[in-house]
Amino acid sequence: MLEDNWLRLKLYLPHYPALNGFELYVLEKFEYKLYTAENMTVQDDWQLEDFIDKLPQLLPPKKRIEIPKEMPPQGNIYADILALHKPNEYRLQINDTCTRIRFCEFVDFEKHYLELGLPSLELLDHSVPDCIPLGEMLEKSAHSLEEALVLFMKVLDDLRPFYENFMNIDELCHVLQPSPATTKHNSRVFPIKDRVYLKVTSLDPFACFGSMEIKIIGPTDEVSRLRHVLSDGLGNWDSELDMYKNLLRIFDLLFFPMPDWVDDQDQKKDEEDDEELRCNICFSYRLEKGEVPLVSCDNAKCVLKCHAACLKEWFQTQLEGKTFLEVSFGLCPFCKAKLSTSFAALLDE
């Protein structure tokens, strides 16, 4: 800010701190105008501080560019930007036209980010689960850029138990969905045993355990048995243990299955090239939205493995296909045995 005017400029000093050979670019009507020693009067003994102090006089008055003054009711949004520049705590990025600001790479939350429109403070993008009404929270409680940032960091701190619990599952289980799991996802699908999977969802990440929903996916008989085990185990949930350890206790396991690894190389087995993992209906492994084949036949001798979406489409083509109380029934594409599954659990319907 120079003499109450905001200027968007870029200054290159090839011989810093000396000014010789400098190039000054000033934003004028969406384009940068170049100024050098040829069209600006600069004394040989000036240092950078002298140059900045004299800049209002060096630039012709008609070339001084003011950033639009549509400011929020309280304060100057562009002054707030300067005050919030704290590289030791987070990274601050802003686009060339000063209409978009992004906070990212926080010290304690490296993968998180907040992106706002300027000067409106409209929420453009963020890193927390979409089930959290962050936009409404900002609109209601944040009336300045600083308040918006403080509120976002408080949200991250309140979500710490949620992220810590899911981080343990990501590290110690073979998470199949979502892929890749990010800070915006509030559910995980991972195997508990052959052909049987758990889907753990935190409906309200602020209450990680209180809103936890666990669904079991697999052959009907095995799912029925494990539901009783789960129901009994939830009554003995230990609040002193994390989600991962509690689930191990419930299902009486030492660990959950982990991914396959290739020999001594630290690389995952190439799932796309493994024919045994592919869907037996569409012959691919992972669909566009990241879904993998989780559905298997109720017949233990049948090798069927397919995507829920593919099986649902198959059922819809069959005269025998029916749906009752969110459970769909039909015939197995392989062995023609009766097959049932809950697409509501698999497809988030």
Salt bridges, closest charged atoms under 4 A:
GLU3 OE1 - ARG64 NH1 3.04
GLU28 OE1 - LYS63 NZ 3.90
GLU66 OE1 - LYS69 NZ 3.11
ASP96 OD1 - ARG8 NH2 3.79
GLU105 OE2 - ARG91 NH1 3.34
GLU115 OE2 - ARG100 NE 2.19
GLU115 OE1 - ARG102 NH1 2.70
ASP130 OD1 - HIS126 NE2 3.97
ASP130 OD1 - LYS184 NZ 3.06
ASP157 OD1 - ARG160 NH2 2.91
ASP158 OD2 - LYS154 NZ 2.95
ASP170 OD1 - ARG188 NE 2.65
GLU213 OE1 - LYS215 NZ 3.89
GLU222 OE2 - LYS193 NZ 2.93
GLU222 OE2 - ARG225 NH2 2.72
GLU271 OE2 - HIS174 NE2 3.53
GLU271 OE1 - ARG286 NH2 3.85
ASP274 OD2 - LYS269 NZ 2.75
ASP348 OD1 - LYS199 NZ 2.27
GLU349 OE2 - LYS312 NZ 2.36
